[in-house]
Amino acid sequence: MDRLTAGQHAATLSALDDLWSQTEVIEIDNPLVRRAADLSRRFALRGYDAVHCASAEQIADQDLIAVAGDRHLLEAWHQLGLATVDTNPPNG
């Protein structure tokens, strides 16, 4: 994989600025960590994936779409009833 050019980097930062305004930031607290631990065991998730899973579950409103490329995380979200988008290419 090649590095971004200066122009691609600038465009990516601009896209991030646009997306960030639509992002809900979740504070990590003890109940979230405990839920992440439970989800980690239930779905065999790695640490950060379990925190992402618990965070998405905490938000869980009808506008939430959880996006990832990790199949275990996507499956966990699916089993929890969350809408998901898989960033993996088809057949990938």
PEDA-V971530 format. One record per residue. PSI is psi in radians with two decimals (none if undefined). D_CENTER is the distance of its C-alpha to the mean C-alpha in Angstrom with 2 decimals. Layout:
((PSI | D_CENTER) (PSI | D_CENTER))
This chain:
((2.30 | 22.31) (2.78 | 24.11) (2.75 | 23.38) (2.51 | 22.81) (2.95 | 26.05) (-0.72 | 26.74) (-0.72 | 26.41) (-0.68 | 23.05) (-0.81 | 21.81) (-0.75 | 23.21) (-0.67 | 21.72) (-0.75 | 18.21) (-0.67 | 18.74) (-0.74 | 20.09) (-0.68 | 17.13) (-0.76 | 14.84) (-0.73 | 17.42) (-0.77 | 17.30) (-0.61 | 13.55) (-0.59 | 13.61) (-0.31 | 16.15) (0.05 | 13.87) (2.36 | 11.07) (2.05 | 11.56) (2.26 | 11.63) (2.24 | 11.77) (2.39 | 14.54) (2.10 | 14.46) (3.11 | 17.62) (-0.80 | 19.47) (-0.64 | 18.52) (-0.73 | 14.75) (-0.74 | 15.64) (-0.74 | 17.96) (-0.70 | 15.58) (-0.71 | 13.11) (-0.75 | 16.33) (-0.77 | 17.30) (-0.59 | 14.14) (-0.80 | 14.44) (-0.78 | 17.97) (-0.71 | 17.57) (0.14 | 15.04) (0.82 | 15.94) (2.62 | 12.58) (2.89 | 12.79) (-1.05 | 12.65) (-0.65 | 9.52) (-0.67 | 7.60) (-0.67 | 9.74) (-0.73 | 9.04) (-0.70 | 5.30) (-0.84 | 6.96) (-0.65 | 9.80) (-0.79 | 8.44) (-0.71 | 7.18) (-0.66 | 10.51) (-0.67 | 12.34) (-0.92 | 11.73) (1.21 | 12.39) (3.04 | 14.68) (-0.27 | 15.93) (-0.16 | 14.37) (2.29 | 10.69) (2.04 | 8.98) (2.18 | 5.52) (2.28 | 5.22) (2.93 | 5.32) (-0.02 | 8.73) (2.06 | 9.07) (-0.61 | 11.42) (-0.76 | 11.58) (-0.77 | 8.04) (-0.74 | 8.65) (-0.70 | 12.04) (-0.84 | 11.25) (-0.76 | 9.41) (-0.79 | 12.39) (-0.45 | 14.83) (-0.03 | 13.74) (0.30 | 14.52) (2.58 | 11.35) (2.41 | 11.42) (2.78 | 9.23) (2.23 | 9.68) (2.11 | 10.29) (-0.03 | 10.74) (2.49 | 13.44) (2.65 | 16.91) (2.50 | 19.11) (0.32 | 21.11) (none | 18.86))
